[in-house]
């Protein structure tokens, strides 16, 4: 419910915010297809696979009994929002390595921060993102997954937000409160900058980027977003392996 509500609010902002609406109107047919397919995969197919396939595989192959992990709600929330976030930080850096960049590069063809482009990716990229596997794993192990699912929902809602143009004014009290620890849309915009994406890999928390030297702080937006590519629509969806010139294929 939180994820759906966040998506609706951000779509409403995009429609009513003149600069965002103007950019949305210039979106190409190919980008509309990529973004629509990506949202369907991430919002519908992946949750179904987590429950109908991955969860069932854990039930069949994992020797640990289902629901054997008894933790309070706060602990399971922190497990999802912090510990899994750290795993994702490294997962994201791996996607920027020379071995996996070809499958992740489609996400960086986004040229405007746009909530509709949140899940733009090759169809196979979602299988390389730990959320598919780790969430089903903990849903299997946890006796009560309420806190964990709240963390999952909040992470997904923040993912939508940080891909939008709904940035917080740097002069506001909310910015001063959130900026020291939370990845904001302006932080993630620099990850999508055209010159390089080798920074700001975190999803929820900035501590991982600060800890490992990949954090970049700048209140001003980057000059341009997105990378050039000669991939066709079919290649972007199914087989994006044509090498492109981009200086972030290594860390």
C-alpha positions as CSV (number, residue, x, y, z in Angstrom):
1,X,0.0,0.0,0.0
2,X,2.8,2.4,0.9
3,X,4.5,1.7,-2.5
4,X,1.4,2.2,-4.5
5,X,0.5,5.4,-2.6
6,X,4.0,6.8,-3.1
7,X,3.8,6.0,-6.8
8,X,0.5,7.8,-7.2
9,X,1.7,10.9,-5.3
10,X,4.9,11.1,-7.4
11,X,2.9,10.6,-10.6
12,X,0.6,13.4,-9.5
13,X,3.6,15.6,-8.8
14,X,5.0,14.9,-12.2
15,X,1.7,15.8,-13.9
16,X,1.2,19.1,-11.9
17,X,4.8,20.2,-11.9
18,X,5.3,22.1,-15.1
19,X,9.0,21.3,-15.8
20,X,8.5,17.5,-15.0
21,X,5.3,17.4,-17.2
22,X,7.1,19.1,-20.0
23,X,9.9,16.5,-19.9
24,X,7.4,13.7,-19.7
25,X,5.7,14.9,-22.9
26,X,9.0,14.7,-24.8
27,X,9.7,11.1,-23.7
28,X,10.2,8.9,-26.7
29,X,8.0,5.9,-27.5
30,X,11.0,3.6,-26.9
31,X,11.5,5.0,-23.4
32,X,7.8,4.6,-22.7
33,X,8.0,1.0,-23.6
34,X,11.2,0.4,-21.5
35,X,9.8,2.1,-18.5
36,X,6.4,0.4,-18.7
37,X,7.9,-3.0,-19.1
38,X,10.4,-2.3,-16.2
39,X,7.6,-1.2,-13.9
40,X,5.6,-4.3,-14.7
41,X,8.6,-6.6,-14.1
42,X,9.6,-5.0,-10.9
43,X,6.1,-4.3,-9.5
44,X,4.3,-7.4,-10.6
45,X,6.6,-10.2,-11.9
46,X,9.3,-10.0,-9.3
47,X,6.9,-10.2,-6.3
48,X,5.1,-13.1,-7.9
49,X,8.4,-14.9,-8.5
50,X,9.5,-14.3,-4.9
51,X,6.4,-16.0,-3.5
52,X,5.6,-18.6,-6.1
53,X,9.1,-19.7,-7.0
54,X,12.0,-18.5,-4.8
55,X,10.1,-18.9,-1.6
56,X,9.0,-22.4,-2.6
57,X,12.6,-23.3,-3.5
58,X,13.7,-22.3,0.0
59,X,10.9,-24.5,1.5
60,X,12.0,-27.4,-0.6
61,X,15.8,-27.2,-0.4
62,X,16.6,-25.3,2.8
63,X,17.2,-27.6,5.8
64,X,16.3,-24.9,8.3
65,X,12.6,-25.0,9.4
66,X,10.2,-22.4,8.1
67,X,9.6,-19.6,10.6
68,X,12.5,-20.6,12.8
69,X,13.8,-17.1,13.3
70,X,12.1,-15.2,16.2
71,X,13.0,-11.5,16.3
72,X,11.1,-8.4,17.5
73,X,9.5,-6.2,14.9
74,X,12.2,-3.5,15.3
75,X,15.0,-5.9,14.7
76,X,13.4,-7.3,11.5
77,X,12.8,-3.7,10.3
78,X,16.4,-2.9,10.9
79,X,17.4,-6.1,9.2
80,X,15.6,-5.1,6.1
81,X,16.2,-1.3,6.1
82,X,19.9,-1.4,7.1
83,X,21.6,-4.8,6.7
84,X,19.9,-5.6,3.4
85,X,20.7,-2.0,2.3
86,X,24.4,-2.7,2.9
87,X,24.2,-5.9,0.8
88,X,22.5,-3.9,-1.9
89,X,25.3,-1.3,-1.9
90,X,27.8,-4.0,-2.9
91,X,25.3,-5.5,-5.3
92,X,24.9,-2.2,-7.0
93,X,28.7,-1.7,-7.2
94,X,28.9,-5.2,-8.8
95,X,26.4,-4.1,-11.4
96,X,28.8,-1.3,-12.3
97,X,31.7,-3.7,-12.7
98,X,33.0,-4.8,-16.2
99,X,31.3,-8.2,-15.7
100,X,27.7,-7.0,-15.2
101,X,27.7,-3.4,-16.5
102,X,26.3,-4.5,-19.9
103,X,23.1,-5.7,-18.1
104,X,22.8,-2.6,-16.0
105,X,23.7,0.1,-18.5
106,X,20.0,0.3,-19.7
107,X,19.1,1.8,-16.4
108,X,21.6,4.6,-17.0
109,X,20.0,5.6,-20.3
110,X,17.5,7.6,-18.3
111,X,18.1,11.3,-19.2
112,X,15.8,12.9,-16.7
113,X,15.0,12.0,-13.1
114,X,11.6,10.4,-13.7
115,X,9.6,8.1,-11.4
116,X,8.5,6.1,-14.4
117,X,12.1,5.3,-15.2
118,X,12.8,3.9,-11.7
119,X,12.7,0.2,-12.9
120,X,14.1,0.7,-16.4
121,X,16.4,-2.2,-17.0
122,X,17.2,-5.2,-19.1
123,X,14.6,-7.9,-18.4
124,X,17.3,-10.1,-16.8
125,X,18.8,-7.5,-14.5
126,X,16.2,-8.1,-11.8
127,X,17.5,-11.6,-11.4
128,X,20.9,-10.1,-10.4
129,X,19.5,-7.8,-7.8
130,X,19.6,-9.3,-4.3
131,X,16.1,-8.2,-3.4
132,X,14.5,-11.1,-5.4
133,X,16.5,-13.7,-3.4
134,X,17.1,-12.1,0.0
135,X,13.5,-11.0,0.7
136,X,12.1,-14.5,0.0
137,X,14.9,-15.9,2.2
138,X,13.9,-13.9,5.2
139,X,10.2,-14.2,4.6
140,X,10.8,-18.0,4.8
141,X,13.0,-17.8,8.0
142,X,11.1,-15.2,10.0
143,X,8.4,-16.3,12.3
144,X,6.8,-12.8,12.1
145,X,7.8,-10.8,9.0
146,X,5.7,-7.7,9.7
147,X,8.7,-5.4,10.6
148,X,10.7,-6.8,7.7
149,X,7.9,-6.1,5.2
150,X,7.6,-2.5,6.5
151,X,11.3,-2.1,5.8
152,X,10.9,-3.6,2.3
153,X,8.0,-1.2,1.5
154,X,9.8,1.8,2.8
155,X,12.9,1.0,0.7
156,X,10.8,0.6,-2.4
157,X,9.0,3.8,-1.7
158,X,12.3,5.7,-1.3
159,X,13.5,4.1,-4.5
160,X,10.6,5.7,-6.4
161,X,11.2,9.0,-4.7
162,X,14.9,9.2,-5.3
163,X,14.3,8.6,-9.1
164,X,11.8,11.5,-9.1
165,X,12.3,15.3,-9.4
166,X,10.6,15.9,-6.1
167,X,13.8,17.1,-4.4
168,X,13.9,18.8,-1.0
169,X,15.0,22.4,-0.9
170,X,18.5,22.6,0.6
171,X,17.4,25.5,2.8
172,X,14.6,23.6,4.5
173,X,14.7,22.0,8.0
174,X,13.7,18.7,6.4
175,X,16.8,18.7,4.2
176,X,19.0,19.5,7.2
177,X,17.4,16.5,9.0
178,X,17.5,13.9,6.2
179,X,20.6,14.9,4.2
180,X,23.3,13.7,6.6
181,X,22.0,10.1,6.5
182,X,19.4,9.4,3.7
183,X,20.1,9.2,0.0
184,X,18.0,12.0,-1.5
185,X,16.9,12.5,-5.1
186,X,19.7,15.1,-5.7
187,X,22.2,12.5,-4.4
188,X,20.9,9.8,-6.8
189,X,20.9,12.3,-9.7
190,X,24.6,12.4,-9.4
191,X,24.7,8.7,-9.7
192,X,23.0,9.1,-13.0
193,X,25.2,11.9,-14.2
194,X,26.5,11.5,-17.8
195,X,30.2,11.9,-16.9
196,X,30.3,9.1,-14.3
197,X,28.1,6.9,-12.1
198,X,30.9,5.7,-9.8
199,X,29.4,7.4,-6.8
200,X,26.3,7.3,-4.5
201,X,25.5,3.6,-4.9
202,X,23.4,3.4,-1.7
203,X,19.7,2.9,-1.7
204,X,18.6,4.1,1.7
205,X,21.6,5.2,3.7
206,X,24.6,7.4,2.8
207,X,26.8,5.7,5.4
208,X,27.9,3.0,3.0
209,X,29.1,5.4,0.3
210,X,30.8,7.6,3.0
211,X,32.4,4.5,4.5
212,X,33.8,3.2,1.2
213,X,34.7,6.5,-0.4
214,X,32.0,6.6,-3.1
215,X,29.9,9.4,-1.8
216,X,29.7,12.7,-3.7
217,X,27.9,15.7,-2.2
218,X,26.7,18.6,-4.4
219,X,23.5,20.5,-4.0
220,X,23.5,21.6,-7.6
221,X,22.1,19.1,-10.2
222,X,24.5,17.5,-12.7
223,X,24.8,19.2,-16.1
224,X,23.3,16.2,-17.8
225,X,22.0,12.7,-17.1
226,X,22.2,9.4,-18.9
227,X,24.7,7.7,-21.2
228,X,24.7,7.3,-25.0
229,X,24.0,3.9,-26.5
230,X,23.5,2.4,-29.9
231,X,21.4,-0.5,-28.5
232,X,18.1,-1.1,-30.2
233,X,14.9,-1.5,-28.1
234,X,15.1,-5.3,-28.4
235,X,18.7,-5.3,-27.3
236,X,17.9,-3.1,-24.4
237,X,15.2,-5.4,-23.2
238,X,16.8,-8.8,-24.0
239,X,20.5,-8.7,-24.9
240,X,22.3,-5.4,-24.1
241,X,25.8,-6.6,-24.7
242,X,27.1,-4.1,-27.2
243,X,30.0,-2.3,-25.5
244,X,29.6,1.5,-25.1
245,X,32.0,4.2,-24.0
246,X,31.5,4.9,-20.3
247,X,34.1,5.4,-17.7
248,X,32.2,3.7,-14.9
249,X,32.6,0.1,-16.0
250,X,35.1,-0.3,-13.2
251,X,35.2,1.1,-9.7
